[in-house]
Amino acid sequence: MAPVTVGIAVDIHEKRYPGHAGAEPVTALRSLQARVAPSEFCVITGPSGCGKTTLLNIIAGLDRDFAGTLSFAPSDGGVPRVGYVFQSPRLLPWRTVRENVALVRPRHADKTELDGLLTDVGVADMADAYPAQLSGGMARRAALARAFAIAPDLLLMDEPFLSLDAAAADRLRRLLLRLVSARPATVLFVTHDLAEAVELADRVLVVSPAPGRVVAEMPIVLPRDRRRDCDTLAALRTELARLAGHPIEPDPSADPIAIP
Amino acid sequence: MARFRVALAERTASLLVLLVAWEAAARWARSRLFPGPGSVLTTIVDEAVHGGLLHDLGATLSRVAVAFALAMVIGTVLGIAMARSRAIDTLLDSSIVLLLNLPALVIAVLLYIWLGLTEAAAIAAVTFSKLPTVVVTLREGARTLDRDLADMAQSFRLGFWRTFRHVTLPQLSPFFLVASRTGLALIWKIVLVVELLGRPDGIGYAIQVFFQLFDVRRLIAYALAFVAVVLAVEWGVLQPLERRLARWRR
């Protein structure tokens, strides 16, 4: 079966959260338009609370309470298979790593394929462990394996490498690029980290503070292996920060490019 | 294994203390109304082989099993429904509170009057006595269900049954276990009262007969046989189940 990747067209007039206990309702997104091409690696960045996670939940179909439209191309392909990597790994604590990954696959799916995937992602040794026994990095690897286990057309990733040390995050980024090149999928990747954005993206979308909308975009055509060069990276980051028009780095002391 | 042997030795020792004290008290009392452990044990064997012990025990256990199953299933469904829907919760809450505070004896007498002295009335009485605690416990459990995991299940399209089995049920299992335990403890006691009031067999009925005959030896024999079964269920079923369900916890 040839992999079919999907394009996305999302056009949100408004997304509001009802206020709790008499508080004012909060508008998370307004007039947000975005097009993502099939097989594109699209990174979304923006300040905290600008509605990036809300946008992913809408595209995942978890949140249907919004004014606007969402469509996938090719439209005859039905609903795309979505692999979602959440901000926290969201593994079932009462199932082993293998069971967690196997759960999302079709009931009679090939077992050797599953073992191959667990090996690729580097959790094969921990396959029979429960999530409580895993390190943060291992749990994130398992969540990544689960998202790839369904052979996704569309991969949604919400700051998937947050709270990992720089070296571990770096390894996982390379793993992700390897997996995506082995099995093409359209990727929507949310991050605060501009260096990460520059390293991964085909295109970066910058979202404004709430109510969020796309205020800038920057295609990155440079081959990925040349982006690791510090000067290029710094130039792209500066350009991106300028496009964003406001500081979106949460903490300059945690600057990932300062680490060799 | 070594720990298990120590536990077994301790248990045996404490049982021995009980038996010796009982025997001593019986010898000191020297009364037909206070038989010793030896004569009670032979009565158990005798009643099991020649008497009605096994029949009565079977009747009581099948009532317990049916009422327990009914109360757990209906209670779980109602509990989850009440946690999910504010409307259902509002409509049923008063009934649950009323049932929770109605003595089991009242429920049994009323049902016997309305339905006659039937098996259905007996089982309904036990079921209704236990139902509200199951509802309240499972409602509490269903309210704490993790929204994030439900989103995960939905985004990966696990479907209703797989979500229920792998995501919802494991979160409810501690509550389910608490409901089973407190529920069984309650049922063991209520079922005897219900049998005593209006059934022609079962341990509760037998105890009433022996009470009228002042046959303390048989009375204790039947009660002990019943307690042995309760403990067997506790140690043989509930505790292993609890360990199995808690495997993933560190």
Interface residues (C-beta under 8 A of the other chain):
Chain A: N57 A60 G61 L62 V82 G83 Y84 F86 S88 R90 L92 P93 W94 R95 L103 V104 Y130 A132 Q133 R146 I150 L156
Chain B: D148 L149 D151 M152 Q154 S155 F156 L158 R162 H166 V167 P170 R247 W248 R249 R250
